[in-house]
């Protein structure tokens, strides 16, 4: 019997306003093909004048090196624009990827409860 593998959900990204924070929420797989869409959304969030930009990773299923580069670029952009930038933790596998890549400690983290 052939194994069945779930087809990944299409990638999308949305931005929500939570008080003074622009919360960017990517859904699906963040890879070479989808990273530009997240970069655009983050760029609009930084340019929109929010005091804080939060990247919520809870709906992200996968991240590759292109996605990691996107996160690091966003952190640099936040430093340049003097905006606060933080991440909301995703599933354990995603967190492990960030730890193995050595970038987990580079970011500030926001508890998910703060967005409720």
C-alpha positions in Angstrom: 0.0 0.0 0.0 1.4 3.4 -1.0 2.0 5.9 1.7 -0.1 9.1 1.7 1.5 12.4 2.3 -0.6 15.5 2.9 -0.3 18.1 0.3 1.0 21.3 2.0 -1.5 24.2 2.3 -0.9 27.1 -0.1 1.2 29.8 1.4 -0.5 33.1 2.4 0.4 36.0 4.6 -1.8 38.5 6.4 -1.2 41.4 8.6 -3.4 42.2 11.6 -3.3 45.3 13.8 -3.1 44.6 17.6 -3.0 48.0 19.4 0.4 49.5 18.5 1.7 46.3 16.9 1.5 45.1 13.3 1.3 41.3 13.5 2.4 39.5 10.4 1.0 35.9 10.1 2.4 33.6 7.4 0.5 30.3 6.8 1.9 27.3 5.0 5.5 26.6 4.0 8.1 29.4 3.9 10.7 28.6 1.3 12.5 30.0 -1.7 9.2 30.4 -3.7 7.2 32.0 -0.8 9.8 34.1 1.0 9.3 37.2 -1.2 5.7 37.4 -0.2 6.6 37.5 3.5 9.4 40.0 2.8 6.9 42.3 1.1 4.4 42.0 4.0 7.1 42.6 6.6 8.4 45.6 4.5 4.9 47.1 4.5 4.6 46.5 8.3 7.9 48.4 8.9 7.0 51.2 6.5 3.5 51.5 8.1 4.8 53.3 11.1 3.9 50.7 13.8 6.0 50.9 16.9 6.3 47.1 17.0 6.2 44.4 14.3 5.5 40.9 15.5 6.0 37.8 13.2 3.6 35.1 14.4 5.0 31.7 13.4 2.1 29.6 14.8 0.6 28.9 11.3 3.9 28.2 9.6 4.4 24.5 8.7 8.0 24.6 7.4 10.9 26.9 7.0 14.0 26.5 4.8 17.2 28.5 4.6 15.4 31.2 2.4 12.9 31.6 5.2 15.6 31.9 7.8 17.3 34.6 5.7 13.9 36.4 5.5 13.7 36.4 9.3 17.2 37.7 9.7 16.6 40.4 7.1 13.5 41.5 9.0 15.5 41.8 12.2 18.1 43.9 10.5 15.4 46.1 8.9 13.8 46.6 12.4 17.2 47.7 13.7 17.5 50.2 10.8 14.0 51.6 11.3 14.3 51.6 15.1 11.1 49.5 15.4 10.7 46.6 17.9 10.6 43.2 16.2 9.8 39.9 17.8 8.6 36.4 16.9 5.8 34.3 18.3 6.9 30.7 18.6 5.6 28.1 16.2 5.4 24.3 16.5 8.4 22.5 18.1 9.8 21.3 14.8 10.0 24.9 13.6 11.6 26.0 16.8 14.2 23.2 16.5 15.1 24.4 13.0 15.8 27.9 14.4 17.9 26.4 17.2 19.9 24.1 14.9 20.6 27.1 12.5 21.9 29.0 15.5 19.5 31.9 15.1 16.9 31.3 17.9 18.7 33.5 20.4 19.1 36.3 17.9 15.4 37.2 18.1 13.1 38.6 20.8 10.1 36.5 21.5 6.6 37.5 22.3 4.2 35.1 24.2 1.2 34.2 22.1 -1.0 35.3 25.0 -0.1 38.9 24.4 -1.9 38.7 21.0 -5.1 37.4 22.4 
